[in-house]
């Protein structure tokens, strides 16, 4: 019978990115005993990959900005499927959260008069992204980690969570194992905050790190929580495409915010050819006007390269399919052209985009100050996730909270750049606060010993099958290829049905996966555990995409290319049935209050 190392907390936070650390800090400040479990080392969370900035209506660069404009931009970008309460709270509370980071030591870039500098980003009407060059996520993690480690949180690094535990219908903690030695661990808790990030590793080409295998979503689903908006997977328009060893690595939207332009192999700025009606009044109609906008001209409108990510990604995909792409299957992103407009442009680019300069120089032997980059869409972000209450971030399971990318609601059908980082701190703070309140209001939990022993036995079963079992790495590769090819940027019903069939076959193969060696440092074992989570999120994405018979935001159905007003009234919600089948249903969007409707009308 496997032994468990046992720990007891008021609040357990699973995930140590921006949302997890901010939740842990807030719960600790409320007097709760806090434990943090993370899959990697502390400080290596995927938040560090967010480069361009954190969106908040500080109005430091353009005094016309306000929470009202930010709210309207977020709702418009999400095609009005957003949880309006989350969008409201996010727009109102993001400035305070950015100033909080600054007070804790974050070193943001500055305006000439010493205020936090803000840059342009896709879908935002005004310069709104506070930034640290193009290393904003790294600075956020550094700041939250340095501040949080002094609050008394206990951190369990390099651990995999196998299941969430319940006491009746309320949360009771989690169990898992440490990845280094393979020893089982039990974390008893009165409240749990999930902050595990996204699902990008379910696809072949992704900007996401190895941790992003949908763990939090699958754990919540098995525990009885609902998932929402799973059809909306964001393909960031600009990932590296060459060399093949770096394919998918993110190229920040900050390149376009600083004046970078997209061109096909004919040298044409193709984004001017397709501007959605929803954005025509806010988009430049000439290259000259677009350039003036990037340089801070308040009378200019934004260039079409700064339209929403879903639209830009589809336009790039169209150019490639039409044979107008770059040599390696992307298009060209050129920031070097600004040498025609600015003196010492090379130094300017290196100062504004230091990470991008070094990334291309070291990984692709390309100098972005002198030549264009090759870029193409890469799986980047999950708008969908665990359905939560807009104010508290609690799921349908009492005591189970979620914040950040693992939670649904804020972004609707498409996320605006920079809203992810403010999402982390706004709702990480709320989740931590309400989790601490829940823990205080509810008594001790009871752990089902038979349940944790059954979980451990199931986790060890791949060792029983040994190397003669199915290869987990091959199963993972086959799943990624199926999702990329059949449920990617452009979707049709017949291909998604093929994907469902493939997922069913792959799930059966995963049940036969076997591994060699022992429990210490065993990556094959870790991959086998990840497979179960990846199967859940892949099936949920596919079933939701099949049900939504329209194109909206990040979902583009080639067989239903138009936007259907009727579908604009519904979110798609997924839950686990009594027979363990996946149940998918339409659920009406919560009506927006009149005062917020008036804000959107005012900002059109």
C-alpha positions, 0 to 999 in steps of 0.5 A, a space after each residue: 500500500 503506497 505511503 503518502 507524505 501528508 500536509 494540511 492547509 487552509 488554502 491550497 494553490 495549484 500553480 505558481 504563475 501570476 494567478 497562483 502567486 497572487 492568489 497565495 499572497 492574498 490568501 496569506 494576507 487574509 490569515 490563511 495557512 497557504 500551500 502552493 504546488 507547482 509542476 515546475 520549479 518556482 519562478 519558471 511558470 509560463 507567465 514569463 513567456 508573456 512579453 508585450 505588457 499588462 493591460 490596464 487603463 492607467 491613461 498615462 500615455 493617452 488621457 482619453 483611456 478609462 475603465 469604460 473604454 477598456 471594458 468595451 474593448 474587451 467585450 467587443 474583442 470577445 464577441 460579447 460572449 464574455 462574462 460581463 461581470 468579469 470584464 467589468 471587474 477586470 477593467 476597473 481593478 487592473 490599474 490598482 493591480 499594476 500599481 500594486 506590482 509597482 509598489 512591490 518592486 516591478 520596474 516598468 518602463 517610464 514616460 519622460 515625466 516618470 509615469 509608467 509607460 504604455 504601448 499599443 496592442 491589438 484590439 485596444 483603442 489606446 496605448 494601454 499596456 504597461 511593460 518592461 521592454 518585452 520581458 513583462 511576464 518575467 518581471 511580474 513573476 520576479 516581483 510576485 515571487 519576491 513578495 510572496 515568499 515572505 508571506 509564509 506560503 509553503 511551496 511544493 515544487 516539481 509535483 504532479 497533481 493526480 486528483 482533487 479530493 472531495 468530502 461529500 460535495 465540497 473540496 477536501 484537497 488534492 493528491 499527487 507525487 513529486 516528480 523527482 523521486 516519485 513519492 506520493 503526497 497528500 495536501 489536505 485543504 479547506 479550499 483549493 485555487 486552480 491556477 494551472 494555465 492552459 492546454 497548448 501541448 494538445 496541439 503540435 505547434 504551440 508557444 506553450 511550455 511543456 507544463 501546459 497539458 490541461 491538468 487543471 481543467 481535467 482535474 476540475 472536470 473530474 471533480 464535478 466542475 463545469 467547463 465553458 467556451 472550450 471551442 475558443 482556442 487562440 492561435 497567436 498570429 506570430 510564432 516563429 516558423 524557422 528553423 524547425 527546432 524553434 517552430 511555434 515560439 512566440 513573437 510578441 505582439 509588441 513588434 507590431 505595437 512598435 511599428 512592425 508590419 506584415 507582408 506577403 512574398 509579394 511585399 504587400 501589406 495584406 492586412 489592409 485588404 480585410 478589415 472587419 466592419 466592427 473595426 473599420 471606424 477605428 482602423 487606419 486607411 493608409 500606411 502613413 496613418 498607421 505609422 503615426 498611430 504607433 508613434 503616439 499621434 492621438 488623431 491617428 487610427 491603429 494599423 490593421 496589424 493591430 486588429 484582434 488576434 483571431 482575425 490576424 491569424 486567419 489573414 496570415 493563414 489565407 495568404 499562406 494557403 493562396 501561395 503568397 507565404 514566406 519560404 517556410 510556410 509563414 509570412 514576413 513580419 518586418 520591424 527593420 523598415 522603420 529605419 526609413 522613419 527613425 534615426 538610429 532605428 537599430 538601437 531603438 529596436 534593441 531597446 524596445 524589443 531586446 528579447 526579440 532581438 536576441 531570440 532571433 539572433 541566437 535561434 534563427 541567426 537573423 538580425 531583426 534590425 536589418 531583415 524581416 522575420 518569418 512568422 505564422 500562427 501558433 497555438 497560444 491561449 485557451 479562452 475557455 476553461 472552468 466556469 466560475 462565479 464572476 465575483 468570487 471565482 468559485 466553480 460549481 464545486 464548493 471550495 474549488 476556485 480557479 483563476 487565470 487561463 484555467 478559468 473561463 469568462 473574461 475573454 469570451 470568444 477571443 482574448 485581447 493581447 495584454 489582458 492575460 497578465 491583468 487577468 492573472 493579478 485581478 482574478 488571482 487576488 479575488 480567488 485568493 481572498 474568497 478562498 480564504 473566506 471560504 476556508 474560515 467559514 467551513 470546518 475541517 475536511 475528511 479524507 477518503 483513504 480508499 480513494 487516495 489509495 485507488 488513485 495511487 494504484 492507477 498512477 502506478 499501473 503503467 509500470 506493471 505493463 512495462 516497456 511492452 505497453 504502448 509508447 506514451 510519447 508516440 500517443 502524445 505525438 499522434 494526439 497533437 498531430 490529430 488536433 493540429 490537423 483536424 481541430 486547428 485554425 480552420 474547422 469543418 464537421 467531417 474533420 472534427 468527427 475524425 478527431 473524435 474518433 481518433 481521440 477515442 482510439 488514442 484514449 484506449 491506447 493511453 490505457 495500455 501505455 507502459 513504461 520502463 525504469 522506476 519512479 525516480 526522474 521518469 519522464 515516461 511516467 510523467 507523460 503517461 499521466 499527462 495523457 489523461 488530461 490531454 484527452 479530456 481537454 481535446 475531446 471538450 474542445 472538439 465537441 464544443 467546436 462541433 456544437 457551435 455551428 458558426 464562425 465567431 472569434 477564435 472559432 472559424 468553421 469553413 462549413 459555417 463561415 458566417 457569424 450567426 446572431 442566434 449563437 451570440 446568445 449562448 455559451 457552450 458548457 461541458 460537464 461530466 455525466 453520471 456514466 462518465 460521458 461528456 455532456 455538452 449543452 448550450 447555456 444562455 449568456 447572462 443578460 448585461 445590465 443597462 448601465 453597461 450596455 450604455 457604456 458599450 454604445 457610448 464607446 462604439 
